Amino acid sequence: MAFLDFISKLNYLPLPPKEPMFRFYVEKKARLNDTHIVHRVNCELLPDISGRIEIGVFIEPDLAEFKARELFPLVKLCKYCNKDQ
Ligand SMILES: [Zn+2]
């Protein structure tokens, strides 16, 4: 039964959580109050490739927002693609 003991112990190993990762982009063009909007890759409001800058892949939208601040002083998460957060 050693093998089964081994398998049962596996169930209690701290497995890394499978968080969904998303690629984020920031709009090049400022909106109201000089704010640049941060979108996920799957957002319908995402500008085409000439109107956006890739920020990277993140688990948390907040991290993408933080990273986008290195490019623009005023950034905001898009309400449309980040509404689940
Ligand atoms: Zn969006």
PDB file of the backbone (N, CA, C, O) and the ligand in Angstrom, with CONECT records:
HET     ZN  A 101       1
ATOM      1  N   MET A   1       0.832  -1.226   0.000  1.00  0.00           N
ATOM      2  CA  MET A   1       0.000   0.000   0.000  1.00  0.00           C
ATOM      3  C   MET A   1       0.856   1.262   0.000  1.00  0.00           C
ATOM      4  O   MET A   1       0.324   2.369   0.079  1.00  0.00           O
ATOM      5  N   ALA A   2       2.166   1.107  -0.087  1.00  0.00           N
ATOM      6  CA  ALA A   2       3.049   2.275  -0.040  1.00  0.00           C
ATOM      7  C   ALA A   2       2.759   3.232  -1.184  1.00  0.00           C
ATOM      8  O   ALA A   2       2.805   4.453  -1.028  1.00  0.00           O
ATOM      9  N   PHE A   3       2.462   2.653  -2.324  1.00  0.00           N
ATOM     10  CA  PHE A   3       2.194   3.505  -3.483  1.00  0.00           C
ATOM     11  C   PHE A   3       0.955   4.375  -3.258  1.00  0.00           C
ATOM     12  O   PHE A   3       0.953   5.567  -3.563  1.00  0.00           O
ATOM     13  N   LEU A   4      -0.095   3.757  -2.720  1.00  0.00           N
ATOM     14  CA  LEU A   4      -1.332   4.514  -2.464  1.00  0.00           C
ATOM     15  C   LEU A   4      -1.117   5.597  -1.411  1.00  0.00           C
ATOM     16  O   LEU A   4      -1.689   6.685  -1.482  1.00  0.00           O
ATOM     17  N   ASP A   5      -0.271   5.265  -0.427  1.00  0.00           N
ATOM     18  CA  ASP A   5       0.065   6.282   0.581  1.00  0.00           C
ATOM     19  C   ASP A   5       0.731   7.484  -0.079  1.00  0.00           C
ATOM     20  O   ASP A   5       0.466   8.640   0.250  1.00  0.00           O
ATOM     21  N   PHE A   6       1.599   7.158  -1.017  1.00  0.00           N
ATOM     22  CA  PHE A   6       2.310   8.206  -1.732  1.00  0.00           C
ATOM     23  C   PHE A   6       1.322   9.099  -2.496  1.00  0.00           C
ATOM     24  O   PHE A   6       1.400  10.326  -2.435  1.00  0.00           O
ATOM     25  N   ILE A   7       0.395   8.459  -3.213  1.00  0.00           N
ATOM     26  CA  ILE A   7      -0.610   9.193  -3.993  1.00  0.00           C
ATOM     27  C   ILE A   7      -1.471  10.064  -3.076  1.00  0.00           C
ATOM     28  O   ILE A   7      -1.757  11.219  -3.395  1.00  0.00           O
ATOM     29  N   SER A   8      -1.880   9.505  -1.942  1.00  0.00           N
ATOM     30  CA  SER A   8      -2.752  10.267  -1.041  1.00  0.00           C
ATOM     31  C   SER A   8      -2.026  11.480  -0.476  1.00  0.00           C
ATOM     32  O   SER A   8      -2.633  12.521  -0.225  1.00  0.00           O
ATOM     33  N   LYS A   9      -0.722  11.333  -0.281  1.00  0.00           N
ATOM     34  CA  LYS A   9       0.063  12.472   0.209  1.00  0.00           C
ATOM     35  C   LYS A   9       0.161  13.571  -0.849  1.00  0.00           C
ATOM     36  O   LYS A   9       0.237  14.757  -0.531  1.00  0.00           O
ATOM     37  N   LEU A  10       0.158  13.146  -2.114  1.00  0.00           N
ATOM     38  CA  LEU A  10       0.239  14.123  -3.204  1.00  0.00           C
ATOM     39  C   LEU A  10      -0.911  15.131  -3.154  1.00  0.00           C
ATOM     40  O   LEU A  10      -0.751  16.300  -3.504  1.00  0.00           O
ATOM     41  N   ASN A  11      -2.052  14.654  -2.716  1.00  0.00           N
ATOM     42  CA  ASN A  11      -3.228  15.527  -2.654  1.00  0.00           C
ATOM     43  C   ASN A  11      -3.049  16.694  -1.687  1.00  0.00           C
ATOM     44  O   ASN A  11      -3.757  17.699  -1.753  1.00  0.00           O
ATOM     45  N   TYR A  12      -2.093  16.529  -0.802  1.00  0.00           N
ATOM     46  CA  TYR A  12      -1.904  17.582   0.208  1.00  0.00           C
ATOM     47  C   TYR A  12      -0.704  18.476  -0.089  1.00  0.00           C
ATOM     48  O   TYR A  12      -0.374  19.370   0.691  1.00  0.00           O
ATOM     49  N   LEU A  13      -0.057  18.224  -1.225  1.00  0.00           N
ATOM     50  CA  LEU A  13       1.045  19.097  -1.609  1.00  0.00           C
ATOM     51  C   LEU A  13       0.498  20.485  -1.974  1.00  0.00           C
ATOM     52  O   LEU A  13      -0.540  20.595  -2.627  1.00  0.00           O
ATOM     53  N   PRO A  14       1.187  21.516  -1.558  1.00  0.00           N
ATOM     54  CA  PRO A  14       0.719  22.865  -1.924  1.00  0.00           C
ATOM     55  C   PRO A  14       1.001  23.166  -3.393  1.00  0.00           C
ATOM     56  O   PRO A  14       2.062  23.684  -3.741  1.00  0.00           O
ATOM     57  N   LEU A  15       0.056  22.841  -4.229  1.00  0.00           N
ATOM     58  CA  LEU A  15       0.230  23.085  -5.664  1.00  0.00           C
ATOM     59  C   LEU A  15       0.076  24.572  -5.955  1.00  0.00           C
ATOM     60  O   LEU A  15      -0.733  25.255  -5.327  1.00  0.00           O
ATOM     61  N   PRO A  16       0.854  25.070  -6.908  1.00  0.00           N
ATOM     62  CA  PRO A  16       0.682  26.488  -7.250  1.00  0.00           C
ATOM     63  C   PRO A  16      -0.705  26.732  -7.862  1.00  0.00           C
ATOM     64  O   PRO A  16      -1.169  25.944  -8.687  1.00  0.00           O
ATOM     65  N   PRO A  17      -1.345  27.801  -7.464  1.00  0.00           N
ATOM     66  CA  PRO A  17      -2.676  28.072  -8.011  1.00  0.00           C
ATOM     67  C   PRO A  17      -2.588  28.377  -9.504  1.00  0.00           C
ATOM     68  O   PRO A  17      -1.640  29.012  -9.966  1.00  0.00           O
ATOM     69  N   LYS A  18      -3.565  27.926 -10.231  1.00  0.00           N
ATOM     70  CA  LYS A  18      -3.582  28.175 -11.673  1.00  0.00           C
ATOM     71  C   LYS A  18      -4.312  29.484 -11.960  1.00  0.00           C
ATOM     72  O   LYS A  18      -5.483  29.493 -12.340  1.00  0.00           O
ATOM     73  N   GLU A  19      -3.614  30.552 -11.776  1.00  0.00           N
ATOM     74  CA  GLU A  19      -4.196  31.876 -12.015  1.00  0.00           C
ATOM     75  C   GLU A  19      -4.187  32.171 -13.508  1.00  0.00           C
ATOM     76  O   GLU A  19      -3.198  31.883 -14.181  1.00  0.00           O
ATOM     77  N   PRO A  20      -5.243  32.726 -14.030  1.00  0.00           N
ATOM     78  CA  PRO A  20      -5.212  33.119 -15.436  1.00  0.00           C
ATOM     79  C   PRO A  20      -4.293  34.318 -15.637  1.00  0.00           C
ATOM     80  O   PRO A  20      -4.361  35.294 -14.890  1.00  0.00           O
ATOM     81  N   MET A  21      -3.443  34.242 -16.639  1.00  0.00           N
ATOM     82  CA  MET A  21      -2.540  35.336 -16.961  1.00  0.00           C
ATOM     83  C   MET A  21      -3.047  36.046 -18.205  1.00  0.00           C
ATOM     84  O   MET A  21      -3.513  35.406 -19.148  1.00  0.00           O
ATOM     85  N   PHE A  22      -2.957  37.353 -18.205  1.00  0.00           N
ATOM     86  CA  PHE A  22      -3.405  38.122 -19.357  1.00  0.00           C
ATOM     87  C   PHE A  22      -2.306  39.068 -19.821  1.00  0.00           C
ATOM     88  O   PHE A  22      -1.535  39.602 -19.023  1.00  0.00           O
ATOM     89  N   ARG A  23      -2.260  39.258 -21.128  1.00  0.00           N
ATOM     90  CA  ARG A  23      -1.378  40.267 -21.694  1.00  0.00           C
ATOM     91  C   ARG A  23      -2.097  41.611 -21.634  1.00  0.00           C
ATOM     92  O   ARG A  23      -3.266  41.720 -22.003  1.00  0.00           O
ATOM     93  N   PHE A  24      -1.388  42.618 -21.170  1.00  0.00           N
ATOM     94  CA  PHE A  24      -1.998  43.947 -21.016  1.00  0.00           C
ATOM     95  C   PHE A  24      -1.345  44.948 -21.958  1.00  0.00           C
ATOM     96  O   PHE A  24      -0.163  44.855 -22.289  1.00  0.00           O
ATOM     97  N   TYR A  25      -2.162  45.910 -22.378  1.00  0.00           N
ATOM     98  CA  TYR A  25      -1.696  46.994 -23.249  1.00  0.00           C
ATOM     99  C   TYR A  25      -2.175  48.326 -22.683  1.00  0.00           C
ATOM    100  O   TYR A  25      -3.200  48.403 -22.005  1.00  0.00           O
ATOM    101  N   VAL A  26      -1.400  49.382 -22.981  1.00  0.00           N
ATOM    102  CA  VAL A  26      -1.829  50.718 -22.598  1.00  0.00           C
ATOM    103  C   VAL A  26      -2.044  51.523 -23.883  1.00  0.00           C
ATOM    104  O   VAL A  26      -1.279  51.397 -24.839  1.00  0.00           O
ATOM    105  N   GLU A  27      -3.087  52.345 -23.892  1.00  0.00           N
ATOM    106  CA  GLU A  27      -3.368  53.180 -25.058  1.00  0.00           C
ATOM    107  C   GLU A  27      -2.321  54.288 -25.172  1.00  0.00           C
ATOM    108  O   GLU A  27      -1.977  54.937 -24.185  1.00  0.00           O
ATOM    109  N   LYS A  28      -1.822  54.492 -26.396  1.00  0.00           N
ATOM    110  CA  LYS A  28      -0.855  55.566 -26.608  1.00  0.00           C
ATOM    111  C   LYS A  28      -1.511  56.927 -26.467  1.00  0.00           C
ATOM    112  O   LYS A  28      -0.910  57.878 -25.966  1.00  0.00           O
ATOM    113  N   LYS A  29      -2.750  57.001 -26.917  1.00  0.00           N
ATOM    114  CA  LYS A  29      -3.440  58.276 -26.939  1.00  0.00           C
ATOM    115  C   LYS A  29      -4.142  58.520 -25.597  1.00  0.00           C
ATOM    116  O   LYS A  29      -4.879  57.668 -25.101  1.00  0.00           O
ATOM    117  N   ALA A  30      -3.897  59.686 -25.034  1.00  0.00           N
ATOM    118  CA  ALA A  30      -4.510  60.005 -23.746  1.00  0.00           C
ATOM    119  C   ALA A  30      -5.994  60.287 -23.919  1.00  0.00           C
ATOM    120  O   ALA A  30      -6.436  60.826 -24.934  1.00  0.00           O
ATOM    121  N   ARG A  31      -6.735  59.913 -22.911  1.00  0.00           N
ATOM    122  CA  ARG A  31      -8.168  60.215 -22.870  1.00  0.00           C
ATOM    123  C   ARG A  31      -8.364  61.453 -22.000  1.00  0.00           C
ATOM    124  O   ARG A  31      -7.478  62.300 -21.894  1.00  0.00           O
ATOM    125  N   LEU A  32      -9.508  61.539 -21.396  1.00  0.00           N
ATOM    126  CA  LEU A  32      -9.859  62.645 -20.515  1.00  0.00           C
ATOM    127  C   LEU A  32      -8.793  62.838 -19.414  1.00  0.00           C
ATOM    128  O   LEU A  32      -8.320  61.863 -18.830  1.00  0.00           O
ATOM    129  N   ASN A  33      -8.433  64.059 -19.145  1.00  0.00           N
ATOM    130  CA  ASN A  33      -7.469  64.404 -18.078  1.00  0.00           C
ATOM    131  C   ASN A  33      -6.098  63.753 -18.275  1.00  0.00           C
ATOM    132  O   ASN A  33      -5.414  63.430 -17.303  1.00  0.00           O
ATOM    133  N   ASP A  34      -5.695  63.561 -19.554  1.00  0.00           N
ATOM    134  CA  ASP A  34      -4.379  62.975 -19.848  1.00  0.00           C
ATOM    135  C   ASP A  34      -4.219  61.557 -19.321  1.00  0.00           C
ATOM    136  O   ASP A  34      -3.100  61.110 -19.067  1.00  0.00           O
ATOM    137  N   THR A  35      -5.319  60.854 -19.156  1.00  0.00           N
ATOM    138  CA  THR A  35      -5.266  59.486 -18.640  1.00  0.00           C
ATOM    139  C   THR A  35      -5.136  58.487 -19.790  1.00  0.00           C
ATOM    140  O   THR A  35      -5.816  58.595 -20.810  1.00  0.00           O
ATOM    141  N   HIS A  36      -4.239  57.506 -19.598  1.00  0.00           N
ATOM    142  CA  HIS A  36      -4.061  56.445 -20.579  1.00  0.00           C
ATOM    143  C   HIS A  36      -4.718  55.170 -20.045  1.00  0.00           C
ATOM    144  O   HIS A  36      -4.487  54.771 -18.903  1.00  0.00           O
ATOM    145  N   ILE A  37      -5.523  54.549 -20.872  1.00  0.00           N
ATOM    146  CA  ILE A  37      -6.309  53.398 -20.426  1.00  0.00           C
ATOM    147  C   ILE A  37      -5.538  52.099 -20.657  1.00  0.00           C
ATOM    148  O   ILE A  37      -4.919  51.904 -21.703  1.00  0.00           O
ATOM    149  N   VAL A  38      -5.591  51.214 -19.654  1.00  0.00           N
ATOM    150  CA  VAL A  38      -4.938  49.901 -19.709  1.00  0.00           C
ATOM    151  C   VAL A  38      -5.980  48.829 -20.017  1.00  0.00           C
ATOM    152  O   VAL A  38      -7.005  48.730 -19.343  1.00  0.00           O
ATOM    153  N   HIS A  39      -5.698  48.025 -21.053  1.00  0.00           N
ATOM    154  CA  HIS A  39      -6.629  46.975 -21.481  1.00  0.00           C
ATOM    155  C   HIS A  39      -5.986  45.607 -21.411  1.00  0.00           C
ATOM    156  O   HIS A  39      -4.765  45.461 -21.464  1.00  0.00           O
ATOM    157  N   ARG A  40      -6.852  44.603 -21.288  1.00  0.00           N
ATOM    158  CA  ARG A  40      -6.409  43.226 -21.499  1.00  0.00           C
ATOM    159  C   ARG A  40      -6.418  42.933 -22.996  1.00  0.00           C
ATOM    160  O   ARG A  40      -7.055  43.631 -23.785  1.00  0.00           O
ATOM    161  N   VAL A  41      -5.692  41.882 -23.358  1.00  0.00           N
ATOM    162  CA  VAL A  41      -5.540  41.538 -24.772  1.00  0.00           C
ATOM    163  C   VAL A  41      -6.891  41.210 -25.427  1.00  0.00           C
ATOM    164  O   VAL A  41      -7.066  41.417 -26.627  1.00  0.00           O
ATOM    165  N   ASN A  42      -7.832  40.705 -24.646  1.00  0.00           N
ATOM    166  CA  ASN A  42      -9.100  40.264 -25.222  1.00  0.00           C
ATOM    167  C   ASN A  42     -10.187  41.341 -25.181  1.00  0.00           C
ATOM    168  O   ASN A  42     -11.357  41.047 -25.423  1.00  0.00           O
ATOM    169  N   CYS A  43      -9.810  42.580 -24.877  1.00  0.00           N
ATOM    170  CA  CYS A  43     -10.816  43.637 -24.736  1.00  0.00           C
ATOM    171  C   CYS A  43     -11.292  44.123 -26.106  1.00  0.00           C
ATOM    172  O   CYS A  43     -10.501  44.288 -27.035  1.00  0.00           O
ATOM    173  N   GLU A  44     -12.597  44.347 -26.206  1.00  0.00           N
ATOM    174  CA  GLU A  44     -13.168  44.842 -27.459  1.00  0.00           C
ATOM    175  C   GLU A  44     -12.819  46.308 -27.701  1.00  0.00           C
ATOM    176  O   GLU A  44     -12.892  46.790 -28.831  1.00  0.00           O
ATOM    177  N   LEU A  45     -12.446  47.003 -26.651  1.00  0.00           N
ATOM    178  CA  LEU A  45     -12.110  48.420 -26.775  1.00  0.00           C
ATOM    179  C   LEU A  45     -10.614  48.644 -26.985  1.00  0.00           C
ATOM    180  O   LEU A  45     -10.152  49.783 -27.057  1.00  0.00           O
ATOM    181  N   LEU A  46      -9.858  47.543 -27.083  1.00  0.00           N
ATOM    182  CA  LEU A  46      -8.414  47.644 -27.279  1.00  0.00           C
ATOM    183  C   LEU A  46      -8.119  48.314 -28.629  1.00  0.00           C
ATOM    184  O   LEU A  46      -8.646  47.888 -29.657  1.00  0.00           O
ATOM    185  N   PRO A  47      -7.280  49.358 -28.630  1.00  0.00           N
ATOM    186  CA  PRO A  47      -6.936  49.993 -29.912  1.00  0.00           C
ATOM    187  C   PRO A  47      -6.115  49.041 -30.783  1.00  0.00           C
ATOM    188  O   PRO A  47      -5.566  48.061 -30.279  1.00  0.00           O
ATOM    189  N   ASP A  48      -6.029  49.323 -32.088  1.00  0.00           N
ATOM    190  CA  ASP A  48      -5.211  48.456 -32.943  1.00  0.00           C
ATOM    191  C   ASP A  48      -3.728  48.652 -32.616  1.00  0.00           C
ATOM    192  O   ASP A  48      -3.359  49.507 -31.811  1.00  0.00           O
ATOM    193  N   ILE A  49      -2.896  47.843 -33.256  1.00  0.00           N
ATOM    194  CA  ILE A  49      -1.484  47.708 -32.838  1.00  0.00           C
ATOM    195  C   ILE A  49      -0.725  49.034 -32.876  1.00  0.00           C
ATOM    196  O   ILE A  49       0.232  49.217 -32.124  1.00  0.00           O
ATOM    197  N   SER A  50      -1.138  49.956 -33.739  1.00  0.00           N
ATOM    198  CA  SER A  50      -0.435  51.239 -33.830  1.00  0.00           C
ATOM    199  C   SER A  50      -0.829  52.190 -32.698  1.00  0.00           C
ATOM    200  O   SER A  50      -0.136  53.174 -32.440  1.00  0.00           O
ATOM    201  N   GLY A  51      -1.927  51.897 -32.034  1.00  0.00           N
ATOM    202  CA  GLY A  51      -2.411  52.793 -30.999  1.00  0.00           C
ATOM    203  C   GLY A  51      -2.217  52.293 -29.582  1.00  0.00           C
ATOM    204  O   GLY A  51      -2.809  52.816 -28.638  1.00  0.00           O
ATOM    205  N   ARG A  52      -1.374  51.265 -29.443  1.00  0.00           N
ATOM    206  CA  ARG A  52      -1.203  50.680 -28.105  1.00  0.00           C
ATOM    207  C   ARG A  52       0.241  50.294 -27.866  1.00  0.00           C
ATOM    208  O   ARG A  52       1.016  50.115 -28.805  1.00  0.00           O
ATOM    209  N   ILE A  53       0.595  50.167 -26.592  1.00  0.00           N
ATOM    210  CA  ILE A  53       1.929  49.714 -26.189  1.00  0.00           C
ATOM    211  C   ILE A  53       1.744  48.500 -25.286  1.00  0.00           C
ATOM    212  O   ILE A  53       0.948  48.524 -24.348  1.00  0.00           O
ATOM    213  N   GLU A  54       2.492  47.436 -25.584  1.00  0.00           N
ATOM    214  CA  GLU A  54       2.401  46.235 -24.752  1.00  0.00           C
ATOM    215  C   GLU A  54       3.104  46.466 -23.428  1.00  0.00           C
ATOM    216  O   GLU A  54       4.235  46.951 -23.396  1.00  0.00           O
ATOM    217  N   ILE A  55       2.438  46.118 -22.333  1.00  0.00           N
ATOM    218  CA  ILE A  55       3.038  46.274 -21.010  1.00  0.00           C
ATOM    219  C   ILE A  55       3.641  44.953 -20.548  1.00  0.00           C
ATOM    220  O   ILE A  55       4.703  44.929 -19.927  1.00  0.00           O
ATOM    221  N   GLY A  56       2.955  43.859 -20.857  1.00  0.00           N
ATOM    222  CA  GLY A  56       3.456  42.553 -20.446  1.00  0.00           C
ATOM    223  C   GLY A  56       2.317  41.655 -19.998  1.00  0.00           C
ATOM    224  O   GLY A  56       1.141  41.992 -20.139  1.00  0.00           O
ATOM    225  N   VAL A  57       2.697  40.493 -19.448  1.00  0.00           N
ATOM    226  CA  VAL A  57       1.716  39.506 -18.993  1.00  0.00           C
ATOM    227  C   VAL A  57       1.682  39.523 -17.473  1.00  0.00           C
ATOM    228  O   VAL A  57       2.718  39.400 -16.820  1.00  0.00           O
ATOM    229  N   PHE A  58       0.484  39.675 -16.913  1.00  0.00           N
ATOM    230  CA  PHE A  58       0.339  39.785 -15.465  1.00  0.00           C
ATOM    231  C   PHE A  58      -0.848  38.967 -14.975  1.00  0.00           C
ATOM    232  O   PHE A  58      -1.794  38.713 -15.721  1.00  0.00           O
ATOM    233  N   ILE A  59      -0.784  38.563 -13.719  1.00  0.00           N
ATOM    234  CA  ILE A  59      -1.924  37.910 -13.072  1.00  0.00           C
ATOM    235  C   ILE A  59      -2.906  38.978 -12.604  1.00  0.00           C
ATOM    236  O   ILE A  59      -4.117  38.854 -12.785  1.00  0.00           O
ATOM    237  N   GLU A  60      -2.361  40.023 -12.001  1.00  0.00           N
ATOM    238  CA  GLU A  60      -3.189  41.071 -11.410  1.00  0.00           C
ATOM    239  C   GLU A  60      -3.226  42.297 -12.323  1.00  0.00           C
ATOM    240  O   GLU A  60      -2.175  42.765 -12.760  1.00  0.00           O
ATOM    241  N   PRO A  61      -4.415  42.825 -12.617  1.00  0.00           N
ATOM    242  CA  PRO A  61      -4.502  44.065 -13.394  1.00  0.00           C
ATOM    243  C   PRO A  61      -3.766  45.219 -12.711  1.00  0.00           C
ATOM    244  O   PRO A  61      -3.229  46.106 -13.376  1.00  0.00           O
ATOM    245  N   ASP A  62      -3.749  45.196 -11.388  1.00  0.00           N
ATOM    246  CA  ASP A  62      -3.064  46.258 -10.642  1.00  0.00           C
ATOM    247  C   ASP A  62      -1.569  46.322 -10.987  1.00  0.00           C
ATOM    248  O   ASP A  62      -0.974  47.398 -11.027  1.00  0.00           O
ATOM    249  N   LEU A  63      -0.977  45.141 -11.235  1.00  0.00           N
ATOM    250  CA  LEU A  63       0.437  45.099 -11.596  1.00  0.00           C
ATOM    251  C   LEU A  63       0.658  45.719 -12.974  1.00  0.00           C
ATOM    252  O   LEU A  63       1.650  46.410 -13.206  1.00  0.00           O
ATOM    253  N   ALA A  64      -0.281  45.462 -13.880  1.00  0.00           N
ATOM    254  CA  ALA A  64      -0.205  46.062 -15.217  1.00  0.00           C
ATOM    255  C   ALA A  64      -0.347  47.582 -15.124  1.00  0.00           C
ATOM    256  O   ALA A  64       0.339  48.329 -15.821  1.00  0.00           O
ATOM    257  N   GLU A  65      -1.240  48.015 -14.261  1.00  0.00           N
ATOM    258  CA  GLU A  65      -1.451  49.451 -14.047  1.00  0.00           C
ATOM    259  C   GLU A  65      -0.173  50.099 -13.510  1.00  0.00           C
ATOM    260  O   GLU A  65       0.231  51.176 -13.947  1.00  0.00           O
ATOM    261  N   PHE A  66       0.441  49.421 -12.564  1.00  0.00           N
ATOM    262  CA  PHE A  66       1.671  49.911 -11.963  1.00  0.00           C
ATOM    263  C   PHE A  66       2.771  50.031 -13.017  1.00  0.00           C
ATOM    264  O   PHE A  66       3.489  51.030 -13.067  1.00  0.00           O
ATOM    265  N   LYS A  67       2.893  49.013 -13.850  1.00  0.00           N
ATOM    266  CA  LYS A  67       3.913  48.977 -14.899  1.00  0.00           C
ATOM    267  C   LYS A  67       3.648  50.085 -15.937  1.00  0.00           C
ATOM    268  O   LYS A  67       4.582  50.708 -16.441  1.00  0.00           O
ATOM    269  N   ALA A  68       2.393  50.313 -16.241  1.00  0.00           N
ATOM    270  CA  ALA A  68       2.032  51.329 -17.238  1.00  0.00           C
ATOM    271  C   ALA A  68       2.405  52.731 -16.752  1.00  0.00           C
ATOM    272  O   ALA A  68       2.627  53.636 -17.556  1.00  0.00           O
ATOM    273  N   ARG A  69       2.469  52.897 -15.446  1.00  0.00           N
ATOM    274  CA  ARG A  69       2.841  54.202 -14.870  1.00  0.00           C
ATOM    275  C   ARG A  69       4.288  54.568 -15.163  1.00  0.00           C
ATOM    276  O   ARG A  69       4.673  55.733 -15.061  1.00  0.00           O
ATOM    277  N   GLU A  70       5.095  53.561 -15.531  1.00  0.00           N
ATOM    278  CA  GLU A  70       6.463  53.870 -15.944  1.00  0.00           C
ATOM    279  C   GLU A  70       6.461  54.576 -17.297  1.00  0.00           C
ATOM    280  O   GLU A  70       7.413  55.280 -17.631  1.00  0.00           O
ATOM    281  N   LEU A  71       5.399  54.390 -18.072  1.00  0.00           N
ATOM    282  CA  LEU A  71       5.299  54.993 -19.402  1.00  0.00           C
ATOM    283  C   LEU A  71       4.526  56.305 -19.362  1.00  0.00           C
ATOM    284  O   LEU A  71       4.914  57.285 -19.999  1.00  0.00           O
ATOM    285  N   PHE A  72       3.436  56.315 -18.613  1.00  0.00           N
ATOM    286  CA  PHE A  72       2.583  57.498 -18.530  1.00  0.00           C
ATOM    287  C   PHE A  72       2.261  57.788 -17.062  1.00  0.00           C
ATOM    288  O   PHE A  72       1.998  56.866 -16.289  1.00  0.00           O
ATOM    289  N   PRO A  73       2.282  59.063 -16.680  1.00  0.00           N
ATOM    290  CA  PRO A  73       2.028  59.379 -15.265  1.00  0.00           C
ATOM    291  C   PRO A  73       0.594  59.067 -14.834  1.00  0.00           C
ATOM    292  O   PRO A  73       0.352  58.710 -13.681  1.00  0.00           O
ATOM    293  N   LEU A  74      -0.350  59.204 -15.758  1.00  0.00           N
ATOM    294  CA  LEU A  74      -1.747  58.960 -15.398  1.00  0.00           C
ATOM    295  C   LEU A  74      -2.294  57.782 -16.197  1.00  0.00           C
ATOM    296  O   LEU A  74      -2.487  57.879 -17.409  1.00  0.00           O
ATOM    297  N   VAL A  75      -2.539  56.687 -15.519  1.00  0.00           N
ATOM    298  CA  VAL A  75      -3.125  55.516 -16.179  1.00  0.00           C
ATOM    299  C   VAL A  75      -4.313  55.016 -15.374  1.00  0.00           C
ATOM    300  O   VAL A  75      -4.413  55.239 -14.167  1.00  0.00           O
ATOM    301  N   LYS A  76      -5.205  54.337 -16.074  1.00  0.00           N
ATOM    302  CA  LYS A  76      -6.407  53.816 -15.438  1.00  0.00           C
ATOM    303  C   LYS A  76      -6.747  52.479 -16.084  1.00  0.00           C
ATOM    304  O   LYS A  76      -6.555  52.306 -17.288  1.00  0.00           O
ATOM    305  N   LEU A  77      -7.248  51.540 -15.299  1.00  0.00           N
ATOM    306  CA  LEU A  77      -7.689  50.275 -15.862  1.00  0.00           C
ATOM    307  C   LEU A  77      -9.002  50.485 -16.602  1.00  0.00           C
ATOM    308  O   LEU A  77      -9.893  51.186 -16.122  1.00  0.00           O
ATOM    309  N   CYS A  78      -9.111  49.876 -17.765  1.00  0.00           N
ATOM    310  CA  CYS A  78     -10.355  49.918 -18.532  1.00  0.00           C
ATOM    311  C   CYS A  78     -11.460  49.241 -17.720  1.00  0.00           C
ATOM    312  O   CYS A  78     -11.292  48.122 -17.234  1.00  0.00           O
ATOM    313  N   LYS A  79     -12.570  49.921 -17.583  1.00  0.00           N
ATOM    314  CA  LYS A  79     -13.673  49.353 -16.798  1.00  0.00           C
ATOM    315  C   LYS A  79     -14.325  48.179 -17.511  1.00  0.00           C
ATOM    316  O   LYS A  79     -14.906  47.293 -16.883  1.00  0.00           O
ATOM    317  N   TYR A  80     -14.217  48.188 -18.831  1.00  0.00           N
ATOM    318  CA  TYR A  80     -14.886  47.159 -19.626  1.00  0.00           C
ATOM    319  C   TYR A  80     -14.217  45.794 -19.452  1.00  0.00           C
ATOM    320  O   TYR A  80     -14.896  44.799 -19.195  1.00  0.00           O
ATOM    321  N   CYS A  81     -12.873  45.744 -19.592  1.00  0.00           N
ATOM    322  CA  CYS A  81     -12.200  44.442 -19.543  1.00  0.00           C
ATOM    323  C   CYS A  81     -11.690  44.084 -18.151  1.00  0.00           C
ATOM    324  O   CYS A  81     -11.195  42.975 -17.950  1.00  0.00           O
ATOM    325  N   ASN A  82     -11.800  45.000 -17.181  1.00  0.00           N
ATOM    326  CA  ASN A  82     -11.334  44.707 -15.821  1.00  0.00           C
ATOM    327  C   ASN A  82     -12.470  44.745 -14.816  1.00  0.00           C
ATOM    328  O   ASN A  82     -12.249  44.906 -13.616  1.00  0.00           O
ATOM    329  N   LYS A  83     -13.690  44.595 -15.318  1.00  0.00           N
ATOM    330  CA  LYS A  83     -14.850  44.725 -14.427  1.00  0.00           C
ATOM    331  C   LYS A  83     -14.998  43.557 -13.463  1.00  0.00           C
ATOM    332  O   LYS A  83     -15.669  43.676 -12.438  1.00  0.00           O
ATOM    333  N   ASP A  84     -14.354  42.394 -13.799  1.00  0.00           N
ATOM    334  CA  ASP A  84     -14.468  41.223 -12.926  1.00  0.00           C
ATOM    335  C   ASP A  84     -13.608  41.350 -11.670  1.00  0.00           C
ATOM    336  O   ASP A  84     -13.785  40.606 -10.705  1.00  0.00           O
ATOM    337  N   GLN A  85     -12.689  42.287 -11.696  1.00  0.00           N
ATOM    338  CA  GLN A  85     -11.715  42.367 -10.598  1.00  0.00           C
ATOM    339  C   GLN A  85     -12.281  43.105  -9.399  1.00  0.00           C
ATOM    340  O   GLN A  85     -11.594  43.262  -8.390  1.00  0.00           O
TER     341      GLN A  85
HETATM  342 ZN    ZN A 101     -10.510  47.284 -22.004  1.00  0.00          ZN2+
END
